[in-house]
Each structure stands twice: as structure tokens, then as C-alpha cells.
Amino acid sequence: QVQLVESGGGLVQAGGSLRLSCKASGNRHPFYIMGWYRRSPGKQRDMVATITRVGVTNYTDSVKGRFTISGDGVMNAVYLQMNGLKPEDTAVYYCAAPRSNIWGRGTQVTVSS
């Protein structure tokens, strides 16, 4: 059974940085695309950033220039470097292989003002 496990969340002051990691286990075939999504309190889950097997990335507008998604090249792990964090980035962040509908359990990121 394929599992995605996130790590790296935590509490940080505004302007600070965090690095999220996601590692896949039990995966027999590389995912074509992996990504990070987040759900803020009272809101729906939204895409933050995605990366394809060939390295094409996509970001939601609110994180462009601040967040960077990267992978290990074989789609067994994906990372999200978050710089210049803002209170509105507070959310539960989920790693996903969206085309396979496989999701991690999420990791909490809290940014204090």
C-alpha cells in the first residue's frame, strides 16, 4: 500500500522559513506529479505547488517568489521550501499524488504575527 508521510511543520514567526518533506513508501511506479496542498481553518483545501516527473513546477499566485517545490528526481520524495512566511500561510499542509488520489495525513504550519 502506497503511503505519503509529511514532516517539517511547526510554529514560526512571520518572515521565517520552514522546509516540508514528503516521502513515499510502497510505491512500485513513480508518480507523474506530486504536490503540496493546504487547508486553512474554515476554508477548502487548495493547491500550493506541484511538480511533475520531468521537473515542471506550478505555484498558486500567493506563494510565488516565496515557496519552492523540489523533488528527488524519481518522485519518491517531494519538498517545499517556504520562505517569507506570513500569518495567512497558516494551514495544514498535505502532500499528495493527485492523479493517483493518494494523500498524506498532513502537517500543521502555524505562522505567528
BELBELJO-V900802 format. One line per field, one symbol per residue. ss: DSSP state (2 for helix, 1 for strand, 0 for the rest). psi: psi as a letter, one per 30 degrees, with the letter a starting at -180 (. if undefined). burial: 1 if it has 16 or more other ideal C-beta (glycine too) atoms within 10 Angstrom, else 0. A space follows every 10 residues. Layout:
BEGIN
ss: ???
psi: ???
burial: ???
END
This chain:
BEGIN
ss: 0011111001 1110000111 1111100000 0011111110 0000111111 1100001110 2220001111 1000001111 1100002220 1111111222 0110001111 110
psi: kkkkkllfla kllkfalljk kkkklgkfkk kekllklljl kgllklkekl klfggklkkk effkfekkkl lgfghfkklj kjlhkleffk lkkkklieff hkklflkkkk jk.
burial: 0001010110 0100000101 0111001000 1011111100 0000100111 1000000010 0010001110 1000101111 0100100011 1111111000 0111011010 100
END
